[in-house]
Amino acid sequence: MQSPQAVIEIGSTGIRLLVAEITKDKKRNILDRSELPINLGRDVFTTGIISRNTLIAAQRILNRFGEQLAGYGISREDTTVLGTSAVREALNRDPFVDRIKITTGFTVRVINGIDENRLMYIAVTDCFKDESERMKQSNSIILEIAGGTTEMMLMEKGKIVGAHSMRLGTVIIEQQIRARAGKLDDAHRIIEEFLRNTKKALSTETNLDKVQQFIALGGDMKRASLAVGHFISTFLWEIKRADFEKFVDEIQGYTEEECVARFKLSYSEAKTFQISLLAYRLFVKLTNAKSIIVPETTIREGLLISQMREPKKSILSGFSEQIIASATTLLRKYQGDENHAQYVRETSLRLYDAMEKELGLPERASMLLEVSAILHDIGMFIRAEDHNIHSKYIIMHSEIFGLSLDEVSLIAQIAAYHKGGRMPQNDPEIKLLPRESRLTILKLSAILRVADALDRSHKQQLGNFNISFAKDSITIRIKDHHSLSLEKLAMKEKGDLFENVFGYTIVIV
């Protein structure tokens, strides 16, 4: 059995601790959970900064958790501490993280919304491992409404078609109501207005009317499931839609004191409890789901699972497929040529595999190449001329499930250099990047240009070929009988970067 592991999440409304151990058969054994309220979100979403009083409160809570962890033999240096939306958006984020490090010994890792989506997916998938067919056979929404953001994933038959981190949170809504000197009824109007503006964009990824399975995470939904739901399997609860709607209507008339007494909430949690469940109800109304599934999990569990020694053999086995599915959905949204994208993807990977030993790139590089190949022509939606520049813009301003903002930025740069006469190494923007990032862009752009040149006609004619290396050349030998004049011309235009980076002349025969 491995040593216990700990994760702390610094959220908008509270700081939460999870201690668990992973058994030999890769099961998760929860040893401890703790949560203490904090007004971090109220600070950030009203003034933009974390106040001195909140900083002191965070230090006190973290030092208390540090003493708690010492009882399990877990050091502060070995504890993962995540900062979510409130920390992420704070103007004084860096000083806050620095003071936490100096005064408590904990290092805070600030994650973005896509990282939260990734951890949420891992956690939910683990809960559904005994019900995997249920997820594969249904169109689903996975939703978590937190203090500062709403994290959403859209799935069709088990494949992710959209992942979004939206700036709609219970603390933000509560602050808007307070600023207007409004009442709880105003929350309904704020959320409905947001959904009207969001529904059209979501509908380009999936038909919301065909969503049969609504999966909701979060402490407030867990409380609702305990009140009106029923247990269906390990870590999973279910609430009938009609029961949930009746429950939400009932609690809208409660005072804060009644919420505290009945649901054992802190006063800080009680301020947003009704808003939270109202928001979930309005999201459910977008779908035809007859019930709401509530997994008993969080992104903290997702992080622990992702750190298991052999994640690819269990929960993460299909993770790469979900990244590709998300990229493909983005391509469809912009009406891209899927056949050409698939050919370039497969050809790029063949070149990558043939050269892998001499590439010297990190493990994730092949995934970056795949996504770059799928999306390299996405800018054609805007204009054919200089479409590579438009591709860069679209990718930079899109969310791709499972990829960090830094990875999306690298993919945008790789797509930008799949055509054109400029070399990446001459770009002032790229010169400022770390050496590893510069080399990743250079090498993957060179491979992508060659793969793209082999389908200059966009007809996928040259699928049957071999790759062989000589001292100073690489030969692509086409087995079928086709005219190669177009591809040879394209290679003459695009092969210069490959020769410049790797020193190989490309020969097509």
BELNORSUL-V77536 format. One record per residue. SS is DSSP state (helix for helix, strand for strand, loop for the rest). PHI is phi in whole degrees, -180 to 180 (999 if undefined). OMEGA is omega as a letter, one per 30 degrees, with the letter a starting at -180 (NA if undefined). Layout:
SS	PHI	OMEGA
SS	PHI	OMEGA
This chain:
loop	999	a
loop	-74	l
loop	-67	l
loop	-59	l
strand	-122	a
strand	-132	l
strand	-132	l
strand	-117	l
strand	-114	l
strand	-96	a
loop	-102	a
loop	-71	a
loop	-117	a
strand	-168	l
strand	-110	a
strand	-125	a
strand	-116	l
strand	-131	l
strand	-120	a
strand	-148	l
strand	-126	l
strand	-102	a
loop	-76	a
loop	-61	l
loop	-91	l
loop	68	l
loop	-94	a
strand	-97	l
strand	-114	a
strand	-77	a
strand	-98	a
strand	-162	l
strand	-135	l
strand	-143	l
strand	-149	l
strand	-130	a
strand	-73	l
loop	-153	a
loop	-97	a
helix	-61	a
helix	-64	l
helix	-64	l
helix	-63	a
helix	-68	a
helix	-82	l
helix	-112	a
helix	-107	a
loop	91	a
loop	-130	l
loop	-87	a
loop	-72	l
helix	-62	a
helix	-62	l
helix	-69	l
helix	-58	a
helix	-63	l
helix	-63	l
helix	-63	l
helix	-61	a
helix	-63	a
helix	-64	a
helix	-66	l
helix	-65	l
helix	-64	l
helix	-64	l
helix	-61	l
helix	-66	l
helix	-63	a
helix	-67	l
helix	-59	l
loop	-65	l
loop	-96	a
loop	75	a
loop	-104	a
loop	-82	l
loop	-67	l
loop	-67	a
loop	-92	l
loop	-94	l
strand	-86	l
strand	-118	a
strand	-104	l
strand	-107	a
loop	-101	a
helix	-58	a
helix	-65	l
helix	-64	a
helix	-60	a
helix	-91	a
loop	-67	l
loop	-66	l
loop	-104	a
helix	-57	a
helix	-63	l
helix	-61	l
helix	-62	a
helix	-62	a
helix	-64	a
helix	-65	l
helix	-61	l
helix	-62	a
helix	-70	a
helix	-91	a
helix	-122	a
loop	87	l
loop	-90	l
loop	-100	a
strand	-88	l
strand	-103	a
strand	-84	a
loop	-110	l
loop	-94	a
helix	-62	l
helix	-67	l
helix	-62	l
helix	-63	l
helix	-59	a
helix	-62	a
helix	-68	l
helix	-64	l
helix	-61	a
helix	-61	a
helix	-65	a
helix	-66	l
helix	-60	l
helix	-63	l
helix	-64	a
loop	-93	a
helix	-62	l
helix	-88	a
helix	-128	a
helix	-61	a
helix	-65	l
helix	-61	l
helix	-73	a
helix	-69	a
loop	-93	a
loop	-120	l
loop	-83	a
strand	-133	l
strand	-118	l
strand	-110	a
strand	-136	l
strand	-136	l
strand	-101	a
loop	-107	a
loop	-70	a
loop	-113	a
loop	-141	l
strand	-116	l
strand	-100	a
strand	-135	l
strand	-127	l
strand	-109	a
strand	-130	l
strand	-119	l
loop	51	l
loop	87	a
strand	-105	a
strand	-74	l
strand	-113	l
strand	-168	l
strand	-140	a
strand	-138	l
strand	-115	a
strand	-107	a
loop	-82	l
loop	-137	a
loop	-141	a
helix	-65	l
helix	-68	l
helix	-62	l
helix	-63	a
helix	-61	l
helix	-68	l
helix	-65	l
helix	-65	a
helix	-64	a
helix	-64	l
loop	-90	a
loop	54	a
loop	-94	a
loop	-123	a
helix	-61	l
helix	-59	l
helix	-66	l
helix	-62	l
helix	-59	a
helix	-68	a
helix	-63	a
helix	-69	l
helix	-62	l
helix	-63	l
helix	-61	a
helix	-67	l
helix	-60	a
helix	-75	a
helix	-96	a
helix	-58	a
helix	-63	l
helix	-65	l
helix	-67	a
helix	-67	l
loop	-73	a
loop	-100	l
loop	-158	l
loop	-83	a
helix	-62	l
helix	-66	a
helix	-99	l
loop	-78	a
loop	-100	a
strand	-122	a
strand	-111	a
strand	-110	a
strand	-121	l
strand	-107	l
loop	119	a
helix	-62	a
helix	-68	l
helix	-71	l
helix	-63	l
helix	-63	l
helix	-64	a
helix	-67	l
helix	-68	a
helix	-79	a
helix	-133	a
loop	-102	l
strand	-142	a
strand	-78	a
strand	-115	l
strand	-168	a
loop	-55	l
loop	70	a
strand	-126	l
strand	-122	l
strand	-134	l
strand	-122	l
strand	-64	a
helix	-57	a
helix	-64	l
helix	-66	a
helix	-66	a
helix	-62	l
helix	-64	a
helix	-65	l
helix	-63	l
helix	-60	a
helix	-64	a
helix	-77	l
loop	-63	l
loop	-92	a
loop	-77	l
loop	-85	l
helix	-59	a
helix	-63	l
helix	-67	l
helix	-64	l
helix	-62	a
helix	-69	a
helix	-76	a
helix	-106	l
loop	55	l
loop	-97	l
loop	-77	l
helix	-65	l
helix	-64	l
helix	-69	a
helix	-64	a
helix	-64	a
helix	-117	a
helix	-59	a
helix	-66	l
helix	-62	a
helix	-59	a
helix	-69	l
helix	-63	l
helix	-64	l
helix	-60	a
helix	-61	a
helix	-69	l
helix	-68	l
helix	-60	a
loop	-62	l
loop	-71	a
loop	-118	l
loop	-105	a
loop	-62	l
loop	-90	l
strand	-153	l
strand	-118	l
strand	-94	a
strand	-118	l
strand	-75	l
loop	-89	a
loop	-156	l
loop	-146	l
helix	-67	l
helix	-66	l
helix	-63	l
helix	-58	l
helix	-67	l
helix	-61	l
helix	-64	a
helix	-67	a
loop	-95	l
loop	-62	a
loop	-63	a
loop	-127	a
helix	-64	a
helix	-68	a
helix	-87	a
loop	-128	a
helix	-65	a
helix	-89	a
helix	-60	a
helix	-103	a
helix	-65	l
helix	-61	l
helix	-63	l
helix	-70	l
helix	-64	l
helix	-64	l
helix	-63	l
helix	-65	l
helix	-65	a
helix	-66	l
helix	-63	l
helix	-63	l
helix	-62	l
helix	-64	l
helix	-57	a
loop	-104	l
loop	57	a
loop	-78	l
loop	-82	a
helix	-68	a
helix	-64	l
helix	-65	a
helix	-61	a
helix	-67	l
helix	-63	a
helix	-65	l
helix	-62	a
helix	-65	a
helix	-69	l
helix	-59	a
helix	-68	l
helix	-64	l
helix	-65	a
helix	-60	a
helix	-64	a
helix	-67	a
helix	-110	a
helix	-54	a
helix	-64	a
helix	-102	a
helix	-75	l
loop	64	a
loop	-105	l
loop	-64	a
loop	-58	a
loop	-76	a
helix	-61	a
helix	-64	l
helix	-67	l
helix	-61	l
helix	-66	l
helix	-59	a
helix	-67	l
helix	-61	l
helix	-65	l
helix	-64	a
helix	-104	a
loop	-62	a
loop	-102	a
helix	-62	l
helix	-69	l
helix	-59	l
helix	-61	a
loop	-86	a
loop	-168	a
loop	-67	l
loop	-67	a
loop	56	a
helix	-65	l
helix	-63	l
helix	-69	l
helix	-68	l
helix	-60	l
helix	-58	a
helix	-63	a
helix	-63	a
helix	-63	a
helix	-61	a
loop	-107	l
loop	-122	l
loop	-106	l
loop	-120	a
loop	-54	l
loop	86	a
loop	-115	l
loop	-76	l
helix	-61	l
helix	-64	l
helix	-68	l
helix	-61	l
helix	-62	l
helix	-63	l
helix	-62	l
helix	-61	l
helix	-68	l
helix	-62	l
helix	-63	a
helix	-63	a
loop	-104	l
loop	-77	l
loop	-151	l
loop	101	a
loop	-91	a
loop	-77	l
loop	-98	a
helix	-57	a
helix	-67	l
helix	-95	a
loop	-83	l
helix	-57	l
helix	-64	a
helix	-77	l
helix	-60	a
loop	-82	a
loop	-78	l
loop	-60	a
helix	-56	a
helix	-61	l
helix	-67	l
helix	-61	a
helix	-67	l
helix	-62	l
helix	-63	a
helix	-59	a
helix	-69	a
helix	-73	l
helix	-63	a
helix	-63	l
helix	-67	a
helix	-61	a
helix	-63	l
helix	-67	l
helix	-62	l
helix	-67	l
helix	-64	a
loop	-74	l
loop	-130	a
loop	-59	a
loop	-80	a
loop	60	l
loop	-115	l
loop	54	a
loop	-83	a
loop	-103	a
loop	-86	a
loop	-101	a
strand	-148	l
strand	-114	l
strand	-120	l
strand	-136	a
strand	-115	l
loop	-117	a
loop	-59	a
loop	-131	a
strand	-149	l
strand	-124	a
strand	-108	l
strand	-106	a
strand	-101	a
strand	-82	a
loop	-84	a
loop	-86	a
loop	-93	l
loop	-141	l
loop	-70	a
loop	-107	a
helix	-61	a
helix	-67	a
helix	-68	l
helix	-65	l
helix	-65	l
helix	-63	a
helix	-68	l
helix	-64	l
helix	-77	a
helix	-104	a
helix	-79	a
helix	-64	a
helix	-66	l
helix	-61	l
helix	-65	a
helix	-66	a
helix	-83	a
helix	-104	a
loop	82	l
loop	-100	l
strand	-85	a
strand	-96	l
strand	-121	l
strand	-108	l
loop	-135	NA
